[in-house]
Amino acid sequence: MYKREFENLLKTKKVPKATLFYGACAYQNNLLTRALLELLNASGEEKLMMYYDEYHFGSAKNFLSQASLFGDRNILILKTDKPLPAKELSTLVELCTKNDSSYFIYQYFGEDKKATPMTKAFDKFFVRLFKADYNEAVSLLAQHANAIGLTIDRYALGELYVLHAEDLALCVNECEKLLVLGKEIQTADIHTHVYGLGAVSMDRFMGKLLEKKDIKEEFLRLVEGDGIEEIRIVNALQTHISQLFLFHAYIKLHGTFDAKAILGYPLPPQLAAERSKLSIKIDLATYQRLLTLLTDAEYRLKKAGNIQKSSYLLSTLIKFQSFL
């Protein structure tokens, strides 16, 4: 089922008994889950949330099997990056179809190809979420800003999206912080206040990283001060390096750069010029080494449960700088 089809389903006030969300956009995954829970008007006592390694089949099965004596519901929300065994998944979905009071929302954050076999258990109620394009991302941010009472113009939202390496979750957090200004937010305010509110700009951090400057202090502020997960830093870097490669390839082909032609949306002139200049300094072999290193780091952070993630990522980023 496409995202738009599912959103239209929600408008009819119909809630599937079992739903699977997966794909490239964690923010939209969480957004649709919240929409489902709001439609169900679920109380805290009715929900059982299992995150990642908290999942236990017996507990999930028992919860969904409970009979309702007072009209209460059993709403299981599972958030994991590992696919469930087929038999366990089928059992949980089947329990929901048989028990009028039971609902199952499965938020899967692992590899898309591993989610494909699981979709069969959910009939048609599964939604693959793709990375939002620029216009859709800005529209999602505008909806969030309106919901929290933040007045901000569209170009300022676009600037925020670019500065935070197209990470919707980071942008949403920033909108919450911009509320304290108590005014309409424009592009100039993004440049002036985003850093001043205590958040380290991901774009500025990546600039220091690529300039081979000392990143230890700002890295710790990102992870410990702003609470940004290590995997999100890796994903933001992957996006940034991929964009630099696109600039590099375009300049090699055309002898100049055009941010809108390269990315599908315009960048502020100074930022576009900086990216074009930096992109040419990196050769093709180095791009390959950098992206391979980041892919390996992403895999290790997702799969290895016995490592100290921040220390591992910092050492990886120091190795990253050695390739430049």
C-alpha positions as CSV (number, residue, x, y, z in Angstrom):
1,M,0.0,0.0,0.0
2,Y,1.3,3.5,-0.9
3,K,1.6,6.1,1.8
4,R,-1.1,8.2,0.3
5,E,-3.5,5.3,0.2
6,F,-2.9,4.6,3.8
7,E,-3.4,8.3,4.7
8,N,-6.7,8.2,2.8
9,L,-7.7,5.1,4.8
10,L,-7.1,7.0,8.1
11,K,-9.3,9.8,6.9
12,T,-12.2,7.3,6.8
13,K,-11.5,6.6,10.5
14,K,-10.7,2.9,9.7
15,V,-7.8,1.4,11.7
16,P,-6.3,-1.9,10.4
17,K,-5.9,-4.6,13.0
18,A,-2.3,-5.2,12.1
19,T,0.0,-2.7,10.2
20,L,3.6,-2.8,9.1
21,F,5.6,0.4,8.4
22,Y,9.1,0.1,6.9
23,G,11.4,1.9,4.5
24,A,13.9,4.7,4.3
25,C,12.3,7.4,6.4
26,A,12.2,6.8,10.1
27,Y,10.5,10.2,10.7
28,Q,7.5,9.3,8.6
29,N,7.4,5.8,10.2
30,N,6.9,7.4,13.6
31,L,4.5,10.0,12.2
32,L,2.1,7.4,10.8
33,T,2.3,5.4,14.0
34,R,1.3,8.4,16.0
35,A,-1.6,9.1,13.6
36,L,-2.8,5.5,14.2
37,L,-2.6,5.8,17.9
38,E,-4.4,9.1,17.9
39,L,-7.1,7.6,15.8
40,L,-7.4,4.7,18.3
41,N,-7.4,7.3,21.1
42,A,-5.2,4.8,23.0
43,S,-4.6,5.2,26.7
44,G,-1.3,4.3,28.3
45,E,-2.8,1.2,30.0
46,E,-4.0,-0.2,26.6
47,K,-0.5,0.0,25.0
48,L,2.5,-2.3,25.2
49,M,5.6,-0.9,23.6
50,M,8.5,-3.2,22.8
51,Y,11.7,-1.6,21.5
52,Y,14.5,-3.5,19.7
53,D,15.9,-6.1,22.1
54,E,12.9,-5.8,24.4
55,Y,10.8,-8.0,22.1
56,H,9.8,-11.3,23.6
57,F,7.4,-13.5,21.6
58,G,5.7,-15.0,24.7
59,S,4.9,-11.7,26.2
60,A,3.6,-10.2,22.9
61,K,1.4,-13.3,22.3
62,N,0.0,-13.2,25.8
63,F,-0.8,-9.5,25.6
64,L,-2.7,-9.8,22.3
65,S,-4.5,-12.9,23.5
66,Q,-6.1,-11.1,26.5
67,A,-9.8,-10.9,26.5
68,S,-11.4,-7.5,27.1
69,L,-13.7,-7.3,30.1
70,F,-14.3,-3.6,30.3
71,G,-14.0,-2.5,26.6
72,D,-10.2,-2.0,26.9
73,R,-8.0,-2.8,23.9
74,N,-4.6,-4.5,23.6
75,I,-2.4,-2.4,21.3
76,L,1.1,-3.8,20.7
77,I,3.7,-1.4,19.2
78,L,6.9,-3.1,18.2
79,K,9.9,-1.1,17.0
80,T,12.9,-3.2,15.8
81,D,15.6,-3.4,13.1
82,K,15.5,-7.2,13.0
83,P,12.8,-9.1,11.1
84,L,10.5,-11.4,13.2
85,P,10.5,-15.1,12.5
86,A,7.7,-15.8,10.0
87,K,5.8,-18.1,12.4
88,E,5.9,-15.6,15.2
89,L,4.8,-12.8,13.0
90,S,1.9,-14.8,11.5
91,T,0.7,-15.8,15.0
92,L,0.7,-12.2,16.2
93,V,-1.2,-10.9,13.2
94,E,-3.7,-13.8,13.4
95,L,-4.4,-13.1,17.1
96,C,-5.4,-9.6,16.1
97,T,-7.8,-10.8,13.4
98,K,-9.5,-13.2,15.9
99,N,-9.5,-10.8,18.9
100,D,-11.7,-7.7,18.3
101,S,-9.9,-5.8,21.0
102,S,-6.3,-6.4,19.8
103,Y,-4.1,-4.3,17.4
104,F,-0.6,-4.7,16.2
105,I,1.7,-1.9,14.9
106,Y,5.1,-3.1,13.6
107,Q,7.7,-0.4,13.0
108,Y,10.5,-2.0,11.2
109,F,13.8,0.0,10.7
110,G,16.0,-2.7,9.2
111,E,16.9,-3.4,5.5
112,D,14.0,-3.1,3.1
113,K,14.7,-6.4,1.3
114,K,14.4,-8.2,4.7
115,A,11.0,-6.6,5.2
116,T,9.5,-7.9,1.9
117,P,8.8,-11.4,3.1
118,M,7.1,-10.0,6.2
119,T,4.6,-8.0,4.1
120,K,2.7,-11.3,3.2
121,A,1.5,-11.6,6.8
122,F,-0.2,-8.2,6.8
123,D,-2.5,-8.7,3.8
124,K,-2.6,-5.2,2.2
125,F,-1.9,-3.1,5.3
126,F,1.8,-2.5,5.0
127,V,3.4,0.8,3.9
128,R,6.9,1.2,2.5
129,L,8.2,4.7,3.3
130,F,10.6,6.3,0.9
131,K,12.9,9.3,1.6
132,A,10.8,12.4,1.1
133,D,11.8,14.6,-1.8
134,Y,12.6,18.3,-1.0
135,N,9.1,19.6,-1.5
136,E,7.4,16.9,0.5
137,A,10.0,17.2,3.3
138,V,9.4,21.0,3.6
139,S,5.6,20.3,3.6
140,L,6.0,17.8,6.4
141,L,8.0,20.3,8.4
142,A,5.4,23.0,7.7
143,Q,2.7,20.7,9.1
144,H,4.8,20.1,12.2
145,A,5.5,23.8,12.7
146,N,1.8,24.6,12.4
147,A,0.9,21.9,14.9
148,I,3.3,23.3,17.5
149,G,2.4,26.9,16.8
150,L,5.7,27.9,15.1
151,T,5.3,30.6,12.4
152,I,8.1,30.1,9.9
153,D,8.3,30.8,6.2
154,R,8.8,28.0,3.6
155,Y,12.2,29.1,2.5
156,A,13.5,29.1,6.1
157,L,12.2,25.5,6.5
158,G,14.0,24.6,3.3
159,E,17.2,26.2,4.6
160,L,16.8,24.3,7.9
161,Y,16.4,21.0,6.0
162,V,19.5,21.6,4.0
163,L,21.6,22.6,7.0
164,H,20.6,19.5,8.8
165,A,21.6,17.2,5.9
166,E,18.0,16.4,5.0
167,D,17.3,14.8,8.4
168,L,13.7,15.4,9.1
169,A,14.0,14.3,12.8
170,L,16.8,16.8,13.4
171,C,14.7,19.6,11.7
172,V,11.7,18.8,13.9
173,N,13.8,19.0,17.0
174,E,15.1,22.4,15.8
175,C,11.6,23.7,15.3
176,E,10.8,22.9,18.9
177,K,13.9,25.0,20.0
178,L,13.0,27.9,17.6
179,L,9.7,28.3,19.4
180,V,11.4,30.0,22.3
181,L,12.2,33.0,20.1
182,G,8.4,33.9,20.2
183,K,8.5,35.4,16.7
184,E,8.0,34.5,13.0
185,I,11.1,32.7,11.8
186,Q,12.8,33.7,8.6
187,T,15.9,32.5,6.8
188,A,18.1,35.0,8.6
189,D,16.9,33.6,12.0
190,I,18.0,30.1,10.9
191,H,21.5,31.4,10.3
192,T,21.6,33.4,13.5
193,H,19.9,31.2,16.0
194,V,20.2,27.6,15.1
195,Y,23.7,27.4,16.6
196,G,22.9,29.8,19.4
197,L,20.2,27.6,20.8
198,G,22.9,25.1,21.8
199,A,22.5,22.6,19.0
200,V,25.6,21.8,17.0
201,S,24.8,22.1,13.3
202,M,25.3,18.8,11.5
203,D,26.4,20.7,8.5
204,R,29.0,22.7,10.5
205,F,30.2,19.4,12.1
206,M,30.7,17.8,8.7
207,G,32.5,20.8,7.5
208,K,35.1,20.5,10.3
209,L,35.3,16.7,9.6
210,L,36.0,17.2,6.0
211,E,38.5,20.0,6.7
212,K,40.4,17.5,8.9
213,K,40.0,19.7,12.0
214,D,39.6,18.4,15.5
215,I,36.1,17.1,15.9
216,K,36.2,15.5,19.3
217,E,34.5,18.3,21.3
218,E,31.7,18.9,18.8
219,F,31.2,15.2,18.3
220,L,30.6,14.8,22.1
221,R,28.2,17.7,22.1
222,L,26.2,16.1,19.3
223,V,26.0,12.7,21.0
224,E,25.8,13.7,24.7
225,G,24.5,17.2,24.6
226,D,22.0,17.1,21.8
227,G,21.3,13.3,22.2
228,I,21.8,12.6,18.5
229,E,22.1,8.8,17.9
230,E,25.3,7.6,16.3
231,I,23.5,5.9,13.4
232,R,21.9,9.3,12.5
233,I,25.3,10.9,12.3
234,V,26.5,8.1,9.9
235,N,23.3,8.5,7.8
236,A,23.8,12.3,7.6
237,L,27.4,11.8,6.5
238,Q,26.4,9.3,3.9
239,T,23.9,11.8,2.4
240,H,26.4,14.6,2.5
241,I,29.2,12.6,0.8
242,S,26.8,11.3,-1.8
243,Q,25.8,14.9,-2.6
244,L,29.4,16.0,-2.9
245,F,30.0,13.1,-5.3
246,L,27.0,14.3,-7.4
247,F,28.5,17.8,-7.5
248,H,31.9,16.3,-8.5
249,A,30.4,14.2,-11.3
250,Y,28.3,17.1,-12.6
251,I,31.2,19.5,-12.7
252,K,33.4,16.9,-14.5
253,L,30.7,16.6,-17.2
254,H,29.6,20.2,-17.5
255,G,32.6,22.3,-16.3
256,T,30.3,24.2,-13.8
257,F,27.8,23.4,-11.1
258,D,24.0,23.9,-10.8
259,A,22.7,22.9,-7.4
260,K,19.1,22.7,-8.6
261,A,20.0,20.4,-11.5
262,I,22.2,18.3,-9.2
263,L,19.9,17.9,-6.2
264,G,16.5,18.8,-7.5
265,Y,16.3,22.0,-5.4
266,P,18.3,25.2,-5.0
267,L,20.9,25.9,-2.4
268,P,21.9,29.3,-1.0
269,P,24.6,30.5,-3.4
270,Q,27.4,30.5,-0.8
271,L,26.6,27.0,0.4
272,A,26.4,25.7,-3.2
273,A,29.8,27.3,-4.0
274,E,31.3,25.8,-0.9
275,R,30.1,22.3,-1.8
276,S,31.2,22.5,-5.4
277,K,34.7,23.6,-4.3
278,L,35.0,20.8,-1.8
279,S,33.6,18.2,-4.1
280,I,36.4,18.6,-6.6
281,K,39.1,18.3,-4.0
282,I,38.1,14.7,-3.4
283,D,39.0,12.1,-6.1
284,L,36.8,9.2,-7.1
285,A,38.8,6.5,-5.3
286,T,38.5,8.5,-2.1
287,Y,34.8,8.8,-2.5
288,Q,34.6,5.1,-2.8
289,R,36.7,4.6,0.3
290,L,34.7,7.1,2.4
291,L,31.3,5.6,1.4
292,T,32.5,2.0,2.0
293,L,33.8,3.0,5.5
294,L,30.4,4.7,6.3
295,T,28.5,1.7,5.1
296,D,30.6,-0.6,7.2
297,A,30.1,1.6,10.2
298,E,26.3,1.7,9.7
299,Y,26.2,-2.1,9.6
300,R,28.4,-2.5,12.7
301,L,26.3,0.1,14.7
302,K,23.0,-1.7,13.7
303,K,24.2,-5.3,14.2
304,A,26.8,-5.3,17.0
305,G,25.2,-5.0,20.4
306,N,28.4,-5.3,22.4
307,I,30.3,-2.2,21.3
308,Q,30.5,1.3,22.9
309,K,28.9,3.1,20.0
310,S,30.2,6.6,20.5
311,S,33.8,5.5,21.0
312,Y,33.5,3.3,17.9
313,L,32.1,6.0,15.7
314,L,34.6,8.6,16.9
315,S,37.5,6.2,16.0
316,T,35.8,5.6,12.6
317,L,35.5,9.3,11.9
318,I,39.2,9.8,12.7
319,K,39.9,7.1,10.2
320,F,37.6,8.8,7.8
321,Q,39.7,12.0,8.0
322,S,42.9,10.0,7.3
323,F,41.4,9.1,3.9
324,L,41.1,12.7,2.9
